[in-house]
Amino acid sequence: MQQNPLPSRLILADVARGLALLAMAIYHFSWDLSWFNVVGWDVSGAPGWRLFAQLIAGSFLFLVGFSLVLAHRNGIRWESFWRREIKVAVAALAVSVATYFIFQDQWVRFGILHSIVVSSLLALPFLRVHSIIALLCGAGVILLYHWLGDYVLPYRQFFWLGLNSLPEVSVDYVPLIPWFGPVLLGVGCGDIFARYDLLRFLRGSASPSVISRCFAWFGRHSLATYLLHQPILFGVVWVGVNVGLFGDVQVRSFQQSCTAVCSQTVDAEQCARACECTSAELMERGVWEDLLVRPNDPDVREIAQQVFQVCLRP
């Protein structure tokens, strides 16, 4: 069957959004596995994972700026703009409310959707300037943070506006400095593509492959995909943990934590064996459940420490 061509769609731009969503899904699935202690990866703090998350956020925000040019290069279509702004703002509010009940103190005050809403509004004047100005301003915002770091806006009262660059306890925080920078870079690059008739290269083949069409479909429905993918992935991991698909997560988490602490002063392999022995011995003595229920009970901790010392002996 012959596929219908898509001459009016810049399918490669949609594919780029789809690929960014795939990368985000990979990161979030890894984060979920780490959150439930299925794996020992430090997804939130390890430099490699942090760089991965920053690249994903940067790609999304760059595409926001690029897409603004595609949508409004011939004049700002205010009705379309405000309709999209309201949709993203409502989605951002939904994320804040949902994470408040799920993660409590780590709930999302100013995540990537909040940043997109504000950045889209602030980027509008740059649609009417030369691409060089947008590119220079975008690079300037990023370099400002790179040079000054947390001293850009060291006031926590600006946190609600995404203007505080100080580290915050939140599962997602995307402040305007430096993240408004990639948006302006996207605006500048979009203007270059439009100015020099390069957008035609984003149309791709007249008969895209199934894989390209799949990524493009998700790219065209990026907001819905963003909102739904994490609850689905989080739910899948939660179900897997509760049905025992990933083994005994609590035992593995105990052994990982025990080994991490022990290996600071003792050989890591010896610590791993001792911690495995400790968990097994605590179960045999019937103390394991007490440790899970009352981890700070001094009597339970003393028993666990005694068992560990015995298991640690060569």
N, C-alpha and C positions, 0 to 999 in steps of 0.2 A: 504494500500500500504506500502510495506517495505521500510524503509528509507535506503539510502546508507550510510554505515559507513564512518567515516573520520579518518582513522588510521594515515594518514600523517600529520594531523593538530593538533597542541596543542590547542584544542578548548577552554580550560579553560583560556588560556592566551588571546585569542581573546575575550572571554566573559568578562574578567577583563577590557579590553580596552573599550568594549561596555558599561559596567556599569559606568566607569569613564566618558564616553561621556554623559550618561543619567544624571549623577550628574551635569555635566557642563551645560547641556541644562536646567536643573531645576534652576541653579543659574542664567544663562543668561536671562531666561524668567522672573524670579523675578526682575532682574536688569532692564529689559525693562519696566515692569509694574511700577517700581519705577521712572524710567527716565521720563515716560509720566504722572507721578503723579496719576496713577490709584490707587496705594496703598501708604501708608505712611511709608513703610519699609525703613530703612536706610541700603540698601544693600551694599553700598560702605564703610560705616564707622562703622556699629554696630559690636561689637566683635564677636558675633555668626556667622554673615554672613562672616566676614573676615576669621574666622577659617575655615568655610566651603569652601571658595575659596582657602585657603592655602592647605587644604587636597586634594582638586581636583587637583590643580597644582602639588602637591607633588606626587600624585598617577600617573599622566601622566608622569612625569619626571622619576620616579622609573621604570615604564614600558619601557621607552626609553632605560635606561641602561640594563634592563633585556632582552629586544628584541635585543640589540646589541650583547649580548652573544649568543642568539639563532641563529642569522644570521651569526656570524663570529667566532664561537668558534673553528672551524676547520681551521682557517686562514681567514684573511680579504679578502672578495670578493670585490675588489676595484671598479669594474664596477657597481655592485649593490649598493655599499655604496654611490658612487658619484651621481648615478642616483637619489637615495632617497634624498641626501643632496640638490641637485639642485631643486627637486620638493618642498621640504619644504622651501627652501630659496626663491623661486619664490612666494610661498604662503604667506610667511612672508612679502615680499615686497608688495604684493597685499593688505594685511591687513593694512599695514602702509599707503598706498595711499588712500584706501577707508576710513579709519578713519580720515585721514587728511581733507577730504572734508565733512565728517559727523560731527565730533566732534571738528574740528579746533584745538585749543590749547591743547586739551586732546588726540590728536591722538597718536597711538601706535608707540613709537620709538623702544622699545625693549620688545616685548611681549613674550608669551610662545613659539611661533614658532621660533622666533629669538633665544631664549634661547636653544631650541632643536637643532638648526643647529650648534651653537657654542659648546654646551655641547657634542654632538655626536662626533665632531672632537677631542675635548680635552680628551674624554673618551677612545679613541682608544688604547693608551699605556697601560691602565689598563686592557685590555683584555688579556694581556700577563703576568700579575702578579698574585700572589696568591690572593684568595678572601679576606683573612684577611686584606691585604694591601688596597684593594679597599674599604672595609667596614670601616677601620680606617680612611682613607682619606675622605670618604664621611661624616662620623660623625664629623671629624675635621673641615670640611668646614662649617657645620651647627653650631657647637659649637663656631667657630670663630666669626660668626655673632651674636650668642646668647650672647657671652661675651662682644664683642666690639661694637655691634650694628652699628650705622651709622658711627662710626669712622674707620670701616674697610677700606673704600676707599672714604673719604669725598671730592672727587673732581668731580665737575659736568662735566668736560671735558671727563670723562670716561663713562658718561651716554650712549653715542652712542654704546659703547662696552658691555653694560650691566654690567659694573663694579662699577658703582656708587650706593651705598646703601642708599643714601639720598632719602627721599620721593619726588616723582615727580608727577606733575599733568598729569596723563595719565590714560585712561580707562583700560589699561593692562600694567603692568611693572613687569618683572620677571628677576631680575638681577642674574648674575652668582653666586654671593655670597648673600644668602646661597643656591640658587637653583641648583647649580652643585652638591651639596651634595646628594640629592635623586637619581640623575643619577648614581653616584658612588655606592650608596647603592644597586641600581638595578643591577649594574654590579657584585657586590660582591655576591648578592643572586643568580643571574643567574649562576655564576661560581660554586657555591655550588650545585645547582640543576644539572648542567651538570657533575660536578666532581663525584658526588655520585649517579648518575643514578636516579635522582628524577624527571626528565622531563616526565617520563612515566605517572606520576600522573596527569599531565596537559592535557592528551589526553581525559579524561572524558569518558563518555559512548560511545560505538560503535554506538548507535542510540540516539543522543541527542534529548532533547525535543524541541518543536517548539520555546519556549521562549529562550532556550540556543542558538539555531541556529540563532534566530533573533539578539540577542546581539552579537554573534560571527560575523555575517555578517557586522554589523556596526563597530565592532572592526577591521575587516580586511580592512575596508574602512574608517579608522579613520580620515585621512587628509581631504578627501572630505566631510565627515560628519561635521568635525570641521568648515570647510569653509562655508558650506551651512546652518547649523542649525541656526546660529545667524541672518543672513539676513532674513531668513524665519520667525523666531520668532519675530524679530523687526518689520517686515512688517505686520505680523498678528496683533500685538498690535497697530501699527499705524493705520491700517484699522479699527480696533475695536474702537479706540478713535474717529476717524473721522466720523464713522457712528453712534456714540452714544451708542455703545454696553456697555460701561462702565459708562454710565450716563454722567453728565456734569463734566468733569475732572477739568475744570478751577475753577468751584465753589468749588469743593471738595478740590482742592489744596489751594485755598484762605482760606477756613475754617481751614484746617490743619495748615497752616502757622500762621494764626491769633491766633488759640488756643495755639500753641506752644509758641508764644511770650507772650500772655496774661497770661498763666498759670505759668509764672515765678514769678508773684506777686499776682495772684488771683486764687481762686479755679477753678480747671480744668473744672468741670461740668458747672459752671457759665460762664466760658470763651467760652465753646463750644456752649452754647445757645446764648450768645451775638454775636459770630461770625456768627452763622447761621442767626440770626436776621439781622445782618449788611449786609450780602450778599443779603438777600431778600429785604431789604429796599433800597439798592443801585439800584437794578434792578427796583424796583417800581418807583424810582425817575428818572430813565433813566441815571444814572451815571455809571452803571456797565461797559458798553462798553468803556466809557472814561477811567476808571481805568485800563482796560486791555490794551488799546492802549497807554495810557500815564501814566504809574504807578508812575513816578517820578514828575509829574506835581504838584506843590505845592497847587494849588487851588483844584484839585481833591482829593489830599491826605487830605487836611483840611476838605473837606466835608465828606470823609470816616471816619476820626477820630471823627468828631462830631456825626455822625450816630452811630459809635461804642460806644461812651460814653453814648449816650441815651439808647442803647440796653443793656449796661452793668449794668445799674441801676436795683436794685432788685425790 
